[in-house]
Amino acid sequence: MPDNDRLEPLEDLDVLAARYAHACASADRPTRERLRDDFVREALPFAGRLARRYRGRGEPPEDLEQVARLGLVKTMDRFDPERGSFTAYAILTITGEIKRHFRDHTWGVHVPRGQQDRVLEFVHARAALTSELARTPTIAELAGRLGVDEAEVRGTQTSAAAHNTESLNAPIGDSPDGAELGDMVGALDFDLNLVDDRTTIESLVCELPPRERRLLALRFWGNLSQVEIAEELGISQMHVSRLLSRTLTWLREAMLSDATPPWSGAGGPEHRVLVTAGPAGVCAAVHGEIDRDNANQVRRELLSAASTCGRGRRLTVDLTGVPLLSAAGIGMLNAVHEVARGRGVRVLLTGVQPYVARVLAISGLRELLADQPEPVTERT
């Protein structure tokens, strides 16, 4: 082929493409390949200018220029002079290749293509609004600029955060011990799941009587055994076991229910003595446990009720609401019985639960029971 058929460097790619197509029409295969290489070489600066438009987005300029050159080659292979301008087709093809490179190689996680395009719009809108407002735009302002709702802006913002990721094996500065970024990641703190339970427990413990609060403190904070707690509180080890069981049962029920159940033990708001007068005398209904902490209070209230009976009448003490009677409670009932007998008042105990009835029988107060069955005794 004559030398004047070689392609001269031209700035107008459309003219260069027309000359290339005309020269290739009557050339053999080796000549067409040479003309193609010359055409690509002449168009390389054009591909480089398109690649430089995407500088500063996290990718090396050399990689972007290489992608643009490959896009130029695809343009040469697919171009048909009868279908339009070579320059316009080259811009679309090369730009598409560069964008595809960003989608496939620069995202830390896989994000759908549509979402990637929305992320680019979001980034551009955020940069424009930041420049206009001289501050970081709000979600509502970004939604107004993009013409979408706020929920979609939040989703796009989350996707944008997945664009760049860092390796957990990346070294931390010039650390002499070779520390990595993953070493800075904390482990799961399973105690965080117990924060709500601990807050609830603290509020419920404050509702317990002082003795029960002290009992829990000695057992779970002081790490004392039941025998040591019994010596500290001056009660039996069996009584400590019952108090702990009742207190923990109440705490479990209170944590699992919406409304706090009433405390029926000694010292609680449900512990009371209700006195009513009848034709045969006075009835005093006792509610709650009777132990060392409240035995004197119950004794005073029962003696006050006995003083209103009058000689020859009867003081009926209803123990239906008493689940536990300690040694102090036995001494209290015996004192009330002796004082009332000196005043000519008979004391009768009704509604006695089996455990309390067994304690009364062992203590020699069986005579005070009114129409009670034989107490249940434990087998040894």
Secondary structure, DSSP 8 states (H G I E B T S, - for coil): --GGGS----S-HHHHHHHHHHHHHT--HHHHHHHHHHHHHHHHHHHHHHHHTTTTSSS-HHHHHHHHHHHHHHHHHH--GGGS-HHHHHHHHHHHHHHHHHHHHS-SS---HHHHHHHHHHHHHHHHHHHHHSS---HHHHHHHHTS-HHHHHHHHHHHHTSS---TT-B-TT-TT--BGGGGS----GGGGGHHHHHHHHHHHTTS-HHHHHHHIIIIIS---HHHHHHHHTS-HHHHHHHHHHHHHHHHHHHHSSS-----STTSTT-EEEEEEETTEEEEEEES-BSTTTHHHHHHHHHHHHHTT-TT-EEEEEEEE---B-HHHHHHHHHHHHHHHHTT-EEEEES--HHHHHHHHHTT-GGGBSS---------
